[in-house]
Amino acid sequence: MAKLNELLPEQTKAYFAFHKEVFKDGEIDKKTKELIAIAVGNAILCEPCIESHAQKARALGCTDKQIAEAIAVAAAVRTGSVLTHAEHAFPEE
Protein backbone atom coordinates (compact mmCIF):
# COMPACT_ATOMS: atom_id res chain seq x y z
CA MET A 1 0.00 0.00 0.00
CA ALA A 2 3.06 2.23 0.00
CA LYS A 3 2.39 3.46 -3.54
CA LEU A 4 -1.26 4.19 -2.77
CA ASN A 5 -0.21 6.02 0.38
CA GLU A 6 2.14 8.12 -1.73
CA LEU A 7 -0.51 8.88 -4.35
CA LEU A 8 -3.57 9.10 -2.08
CA PRO A 9 -2.31 10.05 1.38
CA GLU A 10 -5.60 11.42 2.70
CA GLN A 11 -7.58 8.39 1.57
CA THR A 12 -5.13 5.88 3.03
CA LYS A 13 -5.01 7.89 6.26
CA ALA A 14 -8.81 7.70 6.43
CA TYR A 15 -8.73 3.96 5.71
CA PHE A 16 -6.24 3.25 8.49
CA ALA A 17 -8.22 5.39 10.96
CA PHE A 18 -11.38 3.46 10.03
CA HIS A 19 -9.56 0.13 10.31
CA LYS A 20 -8.16 1.05 13.74
CA GLU A 21 -11.61 2.04 14.99
CA VAL A 22 -13.31 -1.11 13.66
CA PHE A 23 -10.80 -3.47 15.27
CA LYS A 24 -11.04 -1.92 18.76
CA ASP A 25 -12.66 -3.93 21.53
CA GLY A 26 -16.38 -3.29 21.54
CA GLU A 27 -19.44 -5.48 21.78
CA ILE A 28 -17.25 -7.96 19.87
CA ASP A 29 -13.78 -8.48 21.33
CA LYS A 30 -10.58 -8.05 19.27
CA LYS A 31 -9.89 -11.79 19.16
CA THR A 32 -13.29 -12.54 17.64
CA LYS A 33 -12.92 -9.66 15.18
CA GLU A 34 -9.63 -11.13 13.98
CA LEU A 35 -11.26 -14.54 13.50
CA ILE A 36 -14.02 -12.86 11.49
CA ALA A 37 -11.39 -11.08 9.41
CA ILE A 38 -9.61 -14.38 8.72
CA ALA A 39 -12.89 -15.94 7.59
CA VAL A 40 -13.72 -12.97 5.35
CA GLY A 41 -10.17 -12.90 3.98
CA ASN A 42 -10.55 -16.52 2.96
CA ALA A 43 -13.99 -15.94 1.46
CA ILE A 44 -12.75 -13.03 -0.68
CA LEU A 45 -9.44 -14.76 -1.50
CA CYS A 46 -7.26 -12.01 -0.02
CA GLU A 47 -3.91 -13.60 0.86
CA PRO A 48 -2.44 -10.51 2.57
CA CYS A 49 -5.62 -10.22 4.66
CA ILE A 50 -5.41 -13.86 5.73
CA GLU A 51 -1.73 -13.62 6.67
CA SER A 52 -2.06 -10.33 8.52
CA HIS A 53 -5.15 -11.25 10.49
CA ALA A 54 -3.89 -14.75 11.32
CA GLN A 55 -0.73 -13.22 12.76
CA LYS A 56 -2.78 -10.72 14.80
CA ALA A 57 -5.18 -13.46 15.95
CA ARG A 58 -2.30 -15.62 17.19
CA ALA A 59 -0.82 -12.63 19.02
CA LEU A 60 -4.18 -12.24 20.79
CA GLY A 61 -4.12 -15.91 21.83
CA CYS A 62 -6.12 -17.61 19.09
CA THR A 63 -5.24 -21.23 18.53
CA ASP A 64 -4.77 -22.94 15.19
CA LYS A 65 -7.99 -24.85 15.93
CA GLN A 66 -9.95 -21.59 16.36
CA ILE A 67 -8.48 -20.21 13.15
CA ALA A 68 -9.35 -23.44 11.33
CA GLU A 69 -12.94 -23.27 12.59
CA ALA A 70 -13.27 -19.68 11.39
CA ILE A 71 -12.01 -20.77 7.97
CA ALA A 72 -14.49 -23.66 7.97
CA VAL A 73 -17.33 -21.21 8.61
CA ALA A 74 -16.17 -19.15 5.62
CA ALA A 75 -15.99 -22.30 3.50
CA ALA A 76 -19.52 -23.29 4.50
CA VAL A 77 -20.94 -19.85 3.69
CA ARG A 78 -19.03 -19.67 0.40
CA THR A 79 -20.17 -23.17 -0.58
CA GLY A 80 -23.77 -22.31 0.30
CA SER A 81 -23.53 -19.27 -1.93
CA VAL A 82 -22.29 -21.37 -4.84
CA LEU A 83 -25.03 -23.93 -4.35
CA THR A 84 -27.82 -21.37 -4.14
CA HIS A 85 -26.52 -19.53 -7.20
CA ALA A 86 -26.44 -22.82 -9.13
CA GLU A 87 -30.17 -22.38 -9.65
CA HIS A 88 -29.36 -19.64 -12.18
CA ALA A 89 -27.89 -22.30 -14.47
CA PHE A 90 -31.27 -23.99 -14.75
CA PRO A 91 -33.88 -21.70 -16.26
CA GLU A 92 -37.46 -22.34 -15.29
CA GLU A 93 -39.41 -24.26 -17.85
C-alpha positions in Angstrom: 0.0 0.0 0.0 3.1 2.2 0.0 2.4 3.5 -3.5 -1.3 4.2 -2.8 -0.2 6.0 0.4 2.1 8.1 -1.7 -0.5 8.9 -4.3 -3.6 9.1 -2.1 -2.3 10.1 1.4 -5.6 11.4 2.7 -7.6 8.4 1.6 -5.1 5.9 3.0 -5.0 7.9 6.3 -8.8 7.7 6.4 -8.7 4.0 5.7 -6.2 3.3 8.5 -8.2 5.4 11.0 -11.4 3.5 10.0 -9.6 0.1 10.3 -8.2 1.0 13.7 -11.6 2.0 15.0 -13.3 -1.1 13.7 -10.8 -3.5 15.3 -11.0 -1.9 18.8 -12.7 -3.9 21.5 -16.4 -3.3 21.5 -19.4 -5.5 21.8 -17.2 -8.0 19.9 -13.8 -8.5 21.3 -10.6 -8.1 19.3 -9.9 -11.8 19.2 -13.3 -12.5 17.6 -12.9 -9.7 15.2 -9.6 -11.1 14.0 -11.3 -14.5 13.5 -14.0 -12.9 11.5 -11.4 -11.1 9.4 -9.6 -14.4 8.7 -12.9 -15.9 7.6 -13.7 -13.0 5.4 -10.2 -12.9 4.0 -10.5 -16.5 3.0 -14.0 -15.9 1.5 -12.8 -13.0 -0.7 -9.4 -14.8 -1.5 -7.3 -12.0 0.0 -3.9 -13.6 0.9 -2.4 -10.5 2.6 -5.6 -10.2 4.7 -5.4 -13.9 5.7 -1.7 -13.6 6.7 -2.1 -10.3 8.5 -5.2 -11.2 10.5 -3.9 -14.8 11.3 -0.7 -13.2 12.8 -2.8 -10.7 14.8 -5.2 -13.5 16.0 -2.3 -15.6 17.2 -0.8 -12.6 19.0 -4.2 -12.2 20.8 -4.1 -15.9 21.8 -6.1 -17.6 19.1 -5.2 -21.2 18.5 -4.8 -22.9 15.2 -8.0 -24.9 15.9 -9.9 -21.6 16.4 -8.5 -20.2 13.1 -9.3 -23.4 11.3 -12.9 -23.3 12.6 -13.3 -19.7 11.4 -12.0 -20.8 8.0 -14.5 -23.7 8.0 -17.3 -21.2 8.6 -16.2 -19.1 5.6 -16.0 -22.3 3.5 -19.5 -23.3 4.5 -20.9 -19.8 3.7 -19.0 -19.7 0.4 -20.2 -23.2 -0.6 -23.8 -22.3 0.3 -23.5 -19.3 -1.9 -22.3 -21.4 -4.8 -25.0 -23.9 -4.3 -27.8 -21.4 -4.1 -26.5 -19.5 -7.2 -26.4 -22.8 -9.1 -30.2 -22.4 -9.7 -29.4 -19.6 -12.2 -27.9 -22.3 -14.5 -31.3 -24.0 -14.7 -33.9 -21.7 -16.3 -37.5 -22.3 -15.3 -39.4 -24.3 -17.9 
